Amino acid sequence: MPHPLEQLREDALREIESASDEHALEAARVKYLGRSGTISAWGEQMKTLSKEEKPVVGKLLNEVRTAVSAAIESQTGKFRSQKESGALARIDVSLPGTPREIGALHPLTQMWERSIEIFRRMGFALADGPDIEDEWHCFDALNTPPDHPARNEQDTFYLPDGRLLRTHTSTVQIRTMQGAKPPIRVISPGAAYRRDELDATHSPQFHQIEGLYVDENVSVADLKGTLEFFMRELFGADTAVQFRPHFFPFTEPSLEVYVKSKALKGGERWIEVAGSGVVHPAVFEQVNKARDDKAYDPEKWSGFAFGLGMDRLAMILFDIPDIRYFSQNDLRFLGQFG
Ligand code: DAH
Protein backbone atom coordinates (compact mmCIF):
# COMPACT_ATOMS: atom_id res chain seq x y z
CA MET A 1 0.00 0.00 0.00
CA PRO A 2 1.50 3.40 -0.95
CA HIS A 3 2.35 5.77 1.85
CA PRO A 4 -0.30 8.52 2.33
CA LEU A 5 2.36 11.07 1.44
CA GLU A 6 2.63 9.57 -2.00
CA GLN A 7 -1.09 9.89 -2.45
CA LEU A 8 -0.80 13.48 -1.30
CA ARG A 9 1.88 14.15 -3.90
CA GLU A 10 -0.25 12.67 -6.66
CA ASP A 11 -3.29 14.76 -5.67
CA ALA A 12 -1.25 17.92 -5.35
CA LEU A 13 0.47 17.54 -8.72
CA ARG A 14 -2.82 16.81 -10.47
CA GLU A 15 -4.46 19.82 -8.88
CA ILE A 16 -1.59 22.10 -9.82
CA GLU A 17 -1.44 20.76 -13.34
CA SER A 18 -5.15 21.37 -13.88
CA ALA A 19 -5.26 24.81 -12.24
CA SER A 20 -7.03 26.97 -14.81
CA ASP A 21 -5.64 30.34 -13.71
CA GLU A 22 -3.36 32.08 -11.23
CA HIS A 23 -6.04 32.18 -8.54
CA ALA A 24 -6.59 28.43 -8.66
CA LEU A 25 -2.84 27.93 -8.55
CA GLU A 26 -2.48 30.17 -5.52
CA ALA A 27 -5.28 28.28 -3.77
CA ALA A 28 -3.43 25.01 -4.39
CA ARG A 29 -0.21 26.52 -3.06
CA VAL A 30 -1.89 27.60 0.15
CA LYS A 31 -3.62 24.24 0.51
CA TYR A 32 -0.40 22.25 0.31
CA LEU A 33 2.52 24.52 1.16
CA GLY A 34 0.81 27.26 3.21
CA ARG A 35 1.56 27.54 6.90
CA SER A 36 -1.43 25.40 7.81
CA GLY A 37 -1.28 23.39 4.61
CA THR A 38 -1.14 19.62 4.43
CA ILE A 39 2.56 19.33 3.81
CA SER A 40 3.33 21.61 6.73
CA ALA A 41 1.01 19.49 8.89
CA TRP A 42 3.08 16.44 8.03
CA GLY A 43 6.16 18.28 9.15
CA GLU A 44 4.50 18.82 12.52
CA GLN A 45 3.61 15.13 12.77
CA MET A 46 7.22 14.06 12.34
CA LYS A 47 7.75 14.58 16.06
CA THR A 48 5.32 11.78 16.87
CA LEU A 49 7.02 9.15 14.70
CA SER A 50 9.28 6.39 15.94
CA LYS A 51 13.07 6.45 15.49
CA GLU A 52 12.87 3.96 12.62
CA GLU A 53 10.10 5.74 10.74
CA LYS A 54 11.51 9.29 11.07
CA PRO A 55 14.30 9.13 8.43
CA VAL A 56 12.12 7.28 5.91
CA VAL A 57 9.13 9.57 6.22
CA GLY A 58 11.39 12.64 6.51
CA LYS A 59 13.05 11.84 3.21
CA LEU A 60 9.74 11.22 1.51
CA LEU A 61 8.29 14.44 2.92
CA ASN A 62 11.23 16.40 1.51
CA GLU A 63 10.77 14.84 -1.90
CA VAL A 64 7.08 15.65 -1.89
CA ARG A 65 7.70 19.24 -0.82
CA THR A 66 10.31 19.72 -3.55
CA ALA A 67 8.12 18.19 -6.24
CA VAL A 68 5.10 20.30 -5.29
CA SER A 69 7.15 23.53 -5.15
CA ALA A 70 8.69 22.80 -8.53
CA ALA A 71 5.29 22.11 -10.07
CA ILE A 72 3.91 25.38 -8.75
CA GLU A 73 6.87 27.29 -10.06
CA SER A 74 6.65 25.79 -13.50
CA GLN A 75 2.93 26.43 -13.69
CA THR A 76 3.47 30.07 -12.62
CA GLY A 77 5.98 30.43 -15.44
CA LYS A 78 3.51 28.98 -17.89
CA PHE A 79 0.81 31.47 -16.91
CA ARG A 80 3.27 34.36 -17.15
CA SER A 81 4.49 33.52 -20.63
CA GLN A 82 0.91 33.00 -21.80
CA LYS A 83 0.09 36.46 -20.58
CA GLU A 84 3.12 37.98 -22.32
CA SER A 85 2.53 36.31 -25.64
CA GLY A 86 -1.08 37.43 -25.44
CA ALA A 87 0.11 41.02 -25.08
CA LEU A 88 2.62 40.64 -27.89
CA ALA A 89 0.00 39.23 -30.23
CA ARG A 90 -1.76 42.61 -30.09
CA ILE A 91 1.38 44.45 -31.34
CA ASP A 92 1.65 44.99 -35.08
CA VAL A 93 5.34 44.32 -35.65
CA SER A 94 5.06 45.53 -39.23
CA LEU A 95 4.40 49.11 -38.08
CA PRO A 96 7.39 51.46 -38.46
CA GLY A 97 9.24 52.17 -35.19
CA THR A 98 9.41 55.50 -33.37
CA PRO A 99 12.60 57.16 -34.54
CA ARG A 100 14.79 58.58 -31.78
CA GLU A 101 16.10 62.07 -32.42
CA ILE A 102 19.76 62.39 -31.50
CA GLY A 103 20.73 65.84 -30.30
CA ALA A 104 23.87 67.76 -31.20
CA LEU A 105 25.71 70.57 -29.46
CA HIS A 106 25.25 74.03 -30.95
CA PRO A 107 28.30 74.94 -33.07
CA LEU A 108 29.07 77.88 -30.77
CA THR A 109 28.97 75.57 -27.76
CA GLN A 110 31.35 73.26 -29.58
CA MET A 111 33.74 76.17 -30.21
CA TRP A 112 33.52 77.13 -26.54
CA GLU A 113 34.16 73.58 -25.36
CA ARG A 114 37.21 73.15 -27.58
CA SER A 115 38.58 76.52 -26.50
CA ILE A 116 37.92 76.04 -22.79
CA GLU A 117 39.68 72.69 -22.89
CA ILE A 118 42.84 74.31 -24.28
CA PHE A 119 42.86 77.14 -21.73
CA ARG A 120 42.22 74.68 -18.92
CA ARG A 121 45.45 72.92 -19.81
CA MET A 122 47.21 76.24 -19.30
CA GLY A 123 45.67 76.57 -15.85
CA PHE A 124 42.80 78.97 -16.60
CA ALA A 125 39.67 78.61 -14.49
CA LEU A 126 36.14 79.52 -15.58
CA ALA A 127 34.60 82.80 -14.43
CA ASP A 128 31.11 84.14 -14.97
CA GLY A 129 29.21 87.40 -15.00
CA PRO A 130 25.70 88.66 -15.86
CA ASP A 131 24.52 89.67 -19.35
CA ILE A 132 22.61 92.59 -17.84
CA GLU A 133 25.25 94.91 -16.45
CA ASP A 134 25.71 98.36 -15.00
CA GLU A 135 27.63 101.10 -16.77
CA TRP A 136 30.39 101.02 -14.23
CA HIS A 137 31.37 97.38 -14.92
CA CYS A 138 30.97 97.76 -18.66
CA PHE A 139 32.72 101.10 -19.13
CA ASP A 140 33.98 103.18 -16.18
CA ALA A 141 35.91 100.41 -14.47
CA LEU A 142 37.41 99.54 -17.84
CA ASN A 143 38.79 103.07 -18.19
CA THR A 144 36.23 103.99 -20.84
CA PRO A 145 35.30 107.67 -20.48
CA PRO A 146 31.68 108.95 -20.56
CA ASP A 147 32.08 110.42 -24.04
CA HIS A 148 33.36 107.19 -25.59
CA PRO A 149 31.31 106.21 -28.68
CA ALA A 150 30.71 102.67 -27.35
CA ARG A 151 28.53 104.22 -24.64
CA ASN A 152 26.30 105.85 -27.20
CA GLU A 153 22.54 105.19 -27.20
CA GLN A 154 22.92 104.16 -30.83
CA ASP A 155 25.47 101.48 -29.98
CA THR A 156 24.30 99.99 -26.70
CA PHE A 157 21.01 98.54 -25.45
CA TYR A 158 20.04 100.45 -22.30
CA LEU A 159 17.30 99.36 -19.93
CA PRO A 160 14.92 102.03 -18.59
CA ASP A 161 16.66 101.84 -15.18
CA GLY A 162 20.04 102.74 -16.68
CA ARG A 163 21.46 99.25 -16.76
CA LEU A 164 22.50 97.79 -20.11
CA LEU A 165 23.23 94.60 -22.02
CA ARG A 166 26.98 94.18 -21.75
CA THR A 167 28.77 95.23 -24.92
CA HIS A 168 31.65 92.84 -24.24
CA THR A 169 32.61 90.10 -21.81
CA SER A 170 35.39 92.31 -20.40
CA THR A 171 32.96 93.10 -17.55
CA VAL A 172 33.90 89.72 -16.09
CA GLN A 173 37.51 90.91 -15.67
CA ILE A 174 36.26 93.52 -13.23
CA ARG A 175 33.87 91.21 -11.41
CA THR A 176 36.59 88.59 -11.02
CA MET A 177 39.08 91.07 -9.57
CA GLN A 178 36.45 92.46 -7.21
CA GLY A 179 35.89 88.95 -5.90
CA ALA A 180 39.44 87.61 -5.60
CA LYS A 181 42.97 88.78 -4.95
CA PRO A 182 45.75 88.20 -7.47
CA PRO A 183 47.17 86.02 -8.94
CA ILE A 184 44.26 85.53 -11.36
CA ARG A 185 43.99 83.24 -14.34
CA VAL A 186 40.44 83.03 -15.73
CA ILE A 187 38.50 82.75 -18.94
CA SER A 188 34.84 83.56 -19.34
CA PRO A 189 32.73 82.49 -22.30
CA GLY A 190 29.50 84.39 -22.85
CA ALA A 191 27.22 86.55 -24.97
CA ALA A 192 27.60 90.28 -25.63
CA TYR A 193 25.24 92.77 -27.27
CA ARG A 194 25.55 95.82 -29.50
CA ARG A 195 23.01 97.67 -31.60
CA ASP A 196 23.70 96.32 -35.03
CA GLU A 197 21.45 95.69 -38.01
CA LEU A 198 20.88 91.97 -38.32
CA ASP A 199 22.19 90.59 -41.60
CA ALA A 200 24.21 87.59 -42.78
CA THR A 201 27.38 88.77 -41.03
CA HIS A 202 26.13 91.08 -38.25
CA SER A 203 24.09 90.28 -35.19
CA PRO A 204 23.11 92.35 -32.14
CA GLN A 205 24.03 89.33 -30.02
CA PHE A 206 27.44 87.78 -30.42
CA HIS A 207 29.74 85.57 -28.39
CA GLN A 208 33.16 85.94 -26.86
CA ILE A 209 35.67 84.30 -24.60
CA GLU A 210 37.25 86.77 -22.25
CA GLY A 211 40.62 86.04 -20.65
CA LEU A 212 42.44 87.65 -17.74
CA TYR A 213 45.85 86.82 -16.34
CA VAL A 214 47.26 88.80 -13.42
CA ASP A 215 50.52 87.98 -11.68
CA GLU A 216 53.93 89.49 -10.94
CA ASN A 217 56.03 90.46 -13.95
CA VAL A 218 53.48 89.62 -16.64
CA SER A 219 54.49 91.01 -20.01
CA VAL A 220 53.38 91.20 -23.63
CA ALA A 221 55.54 88.10 -24.19
CA ASP A 222 53.25 86.08 -21.90
CA LEU A 223 50.23 87.35 -23.77
CA LYS A 224 51.70 86.43 -27.13
CA GLY A 225 52.90 83.01 -25.98
CA THR A 226 49.53 82.14 -24.47
CA LEU A 227 47.48 83.21 -27.49
CA GLU A 228 49.88 81.63 -30.01
CA PHE A 229 49.72 78.32 -28.17
CA PHE A 230 45.94 78.56 -28.04
CA MET A 231 45.57 79.32 -31.77
CA ARG A 232 47.89 76.48 -32.78
CA GLU A 233 46.05 74.00 -30.57
CA LEU A 234 42.73 75.12 -32.02
CA PHE A 235 43.61 75.48 -35.70
CA GLY A 236 46.67 73.27 -36.13
CA ALA A 237 50.45 73.55 -35.92
CA ASP A 238 50.73 75.42 -39.24
CA THR A 239 48.76 78.38 -37.85
CA ALA A 240 50.50 81.76 -38.09
CA VAL A 241 49.60 84.42 -35.51
CA GLN A 242 50.08 88.13 -35.97
CA PHE A 243 49.71 90.93 -33.40
CA ARG A 244 48.86 94.36 -34.74
CA PRO A 245 48.88 97.54 -32.64
CA HIS A 246 45.43 98.86 -31.79
CA PHE A 247 43.64 100.90 -29.15
CA PHE A 248 41.46 99.74 -26.28
CA PRO A 249 40.91 102.02 -23.28
CA PHE A 250 41.53 99.18 -20.81
CA THR A 251 44.87 97.94 -22.12
CA GLU A 252 48.22 99.52 -22.86
CA PRO A 253 49.71 98.44 -25.19
CA SER A 254 46.69 97.04 -27.06
CA LEU A 255 46.94 94.46 -29.80
CA GLU A 256 44.59 92.92 -32.30
CA VAL A 257 45.20 89.27 -32.98
CA TYR A 258 45.10 87.85 -36.50
CA VAL A 259 45.52 84.25 -37.59
CA LYS A 260 46.20 82.55 -40.87
CA SER A 261 45.67 78.80 -41.05
CA LYS A 262 44.79 76.08 -43.51
CA ALA A 263 41.86 75.29 -41.22
CA LEU A 264 40.47 78.78 -41.84
CA LYS A 265 39.45 79.50 -45.44
CA GLY A 266 42.40 77.47 -46.71
CA GLY A 267 44.88 79.88 -45.15
CA GLU A 268 44.46 82.48 -47.87
CA ARG A 269 44.09 85.51 -45.65
CA TRP A 270 44.62 86.93 -42.19
CA ILE A 271 41.53 86.76 -40.03
CA GLU A 272 40.99 88.98 -37.01
CA VAL A 273 40.12 86.82 -34.03
CA ALA A 274 40.68 88.82 -30.84
CA GLY A 275 41.43 92.05 -29.06
CA SER A 276 44.06 91.92 -26.35
CA GLY A 277 46.58 93.87 -24.38
CA VAL A 278 48.39 94.52 -21.13
CA VAL A 279 45.94 95.55 -18.42
CA HIS A 280 45.94 99.33 -17.98
CA PRO A 281 46.97 100.43 -14.46
CA ALA A 282 43.85 102.63 -14.37
CA VAL A 283 41.75 99.44 -14.42
CA PHE A 284 43.58 98.12 -11.36
CA GLU A 285 43.04 101.44 -9.63
CA GLN A 286 39.29 101.33 -10.31
CA VAL A 287 39.15 97.81 -8.90
CA ASN A 288 41.11 98.84 -5.81
CA LYS A 289 38.72 101.71 -5.23
CA ALA A 290 35.72 99.38 -5.48
CA ARG A 291 37.38 96.80 -3.21
CA ASP A 292 38.53 99.52 -0.86
CA ASP A 293 42.00 98.03 -0.62
CA LYS A 294 45.29 97.91 -2.53
CA ALA A 295 45.03 94.25 -3.63
CA TYR A 296 45.77 95.18 -7.24
CA ASP A 297 48.75 97.45 -6.64
CA PRO A 298 49.94 98.32 -10.18
CA GLU A 299 53.49 98.58 -8.85
CA LYS A 300 53.42 94.93 -7.84
CA TRP A 301 50.96 93.27 -10.21
CA SER A 302 50.65 93.30 -13.96
CA GLY A 303 48.43 91.37 -16.32
CA PHE A 304 47.19 90.71 -19.78
CA ALA A 305 43.66 90.31 -21.09
CA PHE A 306 41.97 89.29 -24.29
CA GLY A 307 38.54 88.97 -25.86
CA LEU A 308 38.13 86.28 -28.50
CA GLY A 309 35.26 86.51 -30.98
CA MET A 310 33.54 83.17 -31.38
CA ASP A 311 30.87 83.70 -34.03
CA ARG A 312 33.04 84.35 -37.06
CA LEU A 313 35.42 81.54 -36.14
CA ALA A 314 32.57 79.08 -35.82
CA MET A 315 31.15 80.29 -39.14
CA ILE A 316 34.44 79.68 -40.90
CA LEU A 317 35.24 76.38 -39.19
CA PHE A 318 31.77 74.90 -39.67
CA ASP A 319 31.20 76.56 -43.03
CA ILE A 320 28.11 78.45 -41.88
CA PRO A 321 27.09 81.10 -44.42
CA ASP A 322 24.78 83.22 -42.25
CA ILE A 323 25.17 84.37 -38.62
CA ARG A 324 21.38 84.37 -38.21
CA TYR A 325 21.35 80.56 -38.21
CA PHE A 326 22.97 80.62 -34.77
CA SER A 327 19.88 82.08 -33.14
CA GLN A 328 16.99 80.72 -35.22
CA ASN A 329 16.75 77.38 -33.40
CA ASP A 330 16.11 75.57 -36.67
CA LEU A 331 16.61 71.86 -36.10
CA ARG A 332 17.54 71.32 -39.75
CA PHE A 333 20.52 73.59 -39.09
CA LEU A 334 21.38 72.41 -35.57
CA GLY A 335 21.16 68.73 -36.49
CA GLN A 336 24.11 69.06 -38.86
CA PHE A 337 26.71 69.40 -36.15
CA GLY A 338 26.42 66.07 -34.33
N1 DAH B 1 36.36 93.86 -25.18
C1 DAH B 1 36.97 94.04 -26.51
C2 DAH B 1 35.87 93.99 -27.58
O1 DAH B 1 34.84 93.43 -27.34
C3 DAH B 1 37.96 92.98 -26.80
C4 DAH B 1 39.12 93.04 -25.89
C5 DAH B 1 40.20 93.80 -26.19
C6 DAH B 1 39.12 92.35 -24.70
C7 DAH B 1 41.29 93.86 -25.37
C8 DAH B 1 40.21 92.43 -23.85
C9 DAH B 1 41.29 93.19 -24.19
O2 DAH B 1 40.27 91.77 -22.70
O3 DAH B 1 42.34 93.22 -23.36
O4 DAH B 1 36.09 94.50 -28.63
Residues whose N, C-alpha, C, O or C-beta is under 5 A from the ligand:
A	BS01	DAH	T167 H168 S170 G211 F248 T251 G275 S276 G277 A305 F306 G307
